[in-house]
Amino acid sequence: MSKEFNVIIERDSEGYFVASVPSLPGCHTQAKSLDELMERIREAIELCLEVEEQIR
């Protein structure tokens, strides 16, 4: 089963891309490139969902 999440991407003052998922509190990451950022946010989402499942 695949889920879709809205991801907000911003660029900070040092040039890093920062991604966060509003529907998953605490789910965020950063990277120098967009490619790396997309990989990292997918991993962060998976981890947040795992933790959420363990809490239930």
Backbone as ProteinMPNN parsed JSONL, in Angstrom:
{"seq_chain_A": "MSKEFNVIIERDSEGYFVASVPSLPGCHTQAKSLDELMERIREAIELCLEVEEQIR", "coords_chain_A": {"N_chain_A": [[0.845, -1.174, 0.0], [0.641, 2.142, -0.921], [1.271, 5.409, 0.257], [0.55, 8.908, 0.062], [2.156, 11.994, 0.691], [2.182, 15.443, 1.494], [4.942, 17.49, 0.957], [6.94, 20.022, 2.178], [9.313, 22.108, 0.807], [12.113, 24.042, 1.378], [14.719, 26.515, 1.092], [17.532, 27.117, 3.012], [19.451, 29.772, 4.627], [22.087, 29.063, 4.298], [22.184, 27.627, 2.012], [21.279, 25.013, 2.044], [18.815, 22.535, 1.272], [15.701, 22.114, 2.787], [13.356, 19.879, 3.989], [10.036, 19.192, 5.02], [7.291, 17.41, 6.499], [4.143, 18.246, 6.913], [1.928, 16.748, 7.92], [3.063, 14.825, 9.482], [4.262, 15.241, 12.403], [7.454, 16.399, 13.395], [8.791, 15.221, 11.34], [11.285, 15.721, 9.295], [14.062, 16.833, 7.258], [17.33, 17.547, 5.85], [19.444, 18.56, 3.068], [22.156, 18.998, 0.704], [21.593, 18.776, -2.035], [18.729, 18.503, -4.242], [18.122, 15.922, -5.142], [19.338, 14.258, -3.215], [17.931, 15.181, -1.013], [15.296, 14.292, -1.558], [15.619, 11.52, -1.362], [16.327, 11.327, 1.336], [14.03, 12.409, 2.624], [12.104, 10.536, 2.011], [13.089, 8.35, 3.45], [12.895, 9.433, 6.027], [10.116, 9.727, 6.27], [9.322, 7.022, 6.187], [10.501, 6.127, 8.59], [9.164, 7.741, 10.484], [6.555, 6.792, 10.145], [6.91, 4.142, 10.979], [7.505, 4.513, 13.708], [5.15, 5.736, 14.537], [3.374, 3.611, 14.129], [4.312, 1.798, 16.042], [3.64, 3.08, 18.358], [0.926, 2.874, 18.497]], "CA_chain_A": [[0.0, 0.0, 0.0], [1.449, 3.36, -0.951], [0.631, 6.616, 0.777], [1.103, 10.159, -0.449], [2.286, 13.048, 1.689], [2.657, 16.751, 1.039], [6.264, 17.811, 1.488], [7.32, 21.423, 1.983], [10.755, 22.231, 0.592], [12.62, 25.413, 1.445], [16.18, 26.619, 1.067], [17.949, 27.964, 4.13], [20.413, 30.837, 4.321], [23.386, 28.472, 3.974], [22.073, 26.92, 0.748], [20.74, 23.665, 2.196], [17.391, 22.319, 1.06], [15.081, 21.583, 3.997], [12.038, 19.305, 3.688], [9.231, 18.784, 6.172], [5.998, 16.814, 6.181], [3.228, 18.824, 7.904], [1.018, 15.767, 8.529], [3.845, 13.962, 10.366], [5.055, 16.12, 13.267], [8.831, 15.992, 13.633], [9.348, 14.569, 10.154], [11.986, 16.707, 8.473], [15.45, 16.514, 6.959], [17.979, 18.547, 4.993], [20.508, 18.055, 2.2], [22.724, 19.997, -0.212], [20.981, 18.677, -3.362], [17.342, 18.048, -4.236], [18.111, 14.459, -5.271], [19.647, 13.705, -1.898], [16.826, 15.561, -0.135], [14.16, 13.418, -1.822], [15.958, 10.228, -0.767], [16.287, 11.453, 2.796], [12.679, 12.624, 3.148], [11.417, 9.235, 1.928], [13.552, 7.576, 4.608], [12.335, 10.045, 7.233], [8.691, 9.373, 6.305], [9.236, 5.608, 6.579], [10.823, 6.027, 10.012], [8.073, 8.356, 11.248], [5.421, 5.876, 10.093], [7.249, 3.004, 11.833], [7.363, 4.941, 15.097], [3.716, 5.943, 14.748], [2.763, 2.281, 14.216], [4.731, 1.19, 17.313], [2.958, 3.781, 19.454], [-0.481, 2.418, 18.538]], "C_chain_A": [[0.892, 1.24, 0.0], [0.623, 4.54, -0.456], [1.295, 7.823, 0.149], [1.1, 11.197, 0.666], [2.704, 14.336, 1.003], [3.978, 17.032, 1.734], [6.555, 19.269, 1.165], [8.836, 21.48, 1.884], [11.117, 23.703, 0.579], [14.131, 25.375, 1.339], [16.593, 27.559, 2.194], [19.034, 28.944, 3.701], [21.796, 30.312, 3.958], [23.348, 27.649, 2.69], [21.571, 25.499, 0.836], [19.257, 23.655, 1.841], [16.849, 21.65, 2.314], [13.678, 21.114, 3.632], [11.339, 18.941, 4.987], [7.885, 18.271, 5.687], [5.011, 17.291, 7.252], [2.337, 17.8, 8.607], [1.728, 14.771, 9.448], [4.75, 14.847, 11.236], [6.45, 15.563, 13.533], [9.499, 15.34, 12.443], [9.958, 15.626, 9.241], [13.432, 16.251, 8.264], [16.034, 17.63, 6.114], [19.077, 17.889, 4.176], [20.993, 19.184, 1.3], [22.062, 19.967, -1.589], [19.54, 18.183, -3.238], [17.245, 16.53, -4.354], [18.334, 13.792, -3.916], [18.509, 13.996, -0.916], [15.637, 14.616, -0.324], [14.399, 12.019, -1.248], [15.793, 10.274, 0.744], [14.871, 11.635, 3.323], [11.867, 11.343, 3.043], [11.802, 8.354, 3.123], [12.942, 8.112, 5.898], [10.848, 9.703, 7.375], [8.523, 7.928, 6.757], [9.491, 5.439, 8.078], [9.712, 6.604, 10.877], [6.854, 7.439, 11.274], [5.669, 4.637, 10.954], [7.034, 3.351, 13.3], [5.887, 5.115, 15.439], [3.002, 4.605, 14.931], [3.1, 1.613, 15.546], [3.994, 1.806, 18.493], [1.526, 3.276, 19.603], [-0.642, 1.155, 19.256]], "O_chain_A": [[1.792, 1.363, 0.83], [-0.574, 4.639, -0.726], [2.459, 7.77, -0.248], [0.171, 11.27, 1.471], [3.484, 14.321, 0.051], [4.115, 16.838, 2.941], [6.431, 19.697, 0.018], [9.551, 20.975, 2.749], [10.513, 24.505, -0.133], [14.746, 24.318, 1.481], [16.065, 28.664, 2.313], [19.475, 28.939, 2.552], [22.597, 31.04, 3.371], [24.349, 27.041, 2.311], [21.443, 24.83, -0.19], [18.539, 24.627, 2.075], [17.465, 20.725, 2.844], [12.903, 21.862, 3.036], [11.959, 18.448, 5.929], [7.405, 18.643, 4.617], [5.038, 16.794, 8.378], [2.021, 17.974, 9.784], [1.077, 13.967, 10.115], [5.874, 15.161, 10.844], [6.601, 14.386, 13.859], [10.661, 14.944, 12.529], [9.253, 16.329, 8.516], [13.947, 15.403, 8.993], [15.324, 18.55, 5.709], [19.58, 16.821, 4.523], [20.32, 20.204, 1.153], [21.97, 21.002, -2.251], [19.177, 17.531, -2.259], [16.379, 15.916, -3.731], [17.604, 12.88, -3.529], [18.169, 13.152, -0.087], [15.034, 14.185, 0.66], [13.478, 11.405, -0.709], [15.199, 9.381, 1.349], [14.532, 11.074, 4.365], [11.022, 11.083, 3.899], [10.952, 7.699, 3.726], [12.523, 7.34, 6.76], [10.379, 9.421, 8.477], [7.684, 7.635, 7.608], [8.78, 4.695, 8.753], [9.355, 6.016, 11.898], [6.19, 7.319, 12.304], [4.744, 4.134, 11.592], [6.447, 2.569, 14.048], [5.433, 4.69, 16.501], [2.126, 4.478, 15.787], [2.253, 0.928, 16.119], [3.751, 1.143, 19.502], [0.98, 3.254, 20.706], [-1.758, 0.65, 19.374]]}, "name": "protein", "num_of_chains": 1, "seq": "MSKEFNVIIERDSEGYFVASVPSLPGCHTQAKSLDELMERIREAIELCLEVEEQIR"}
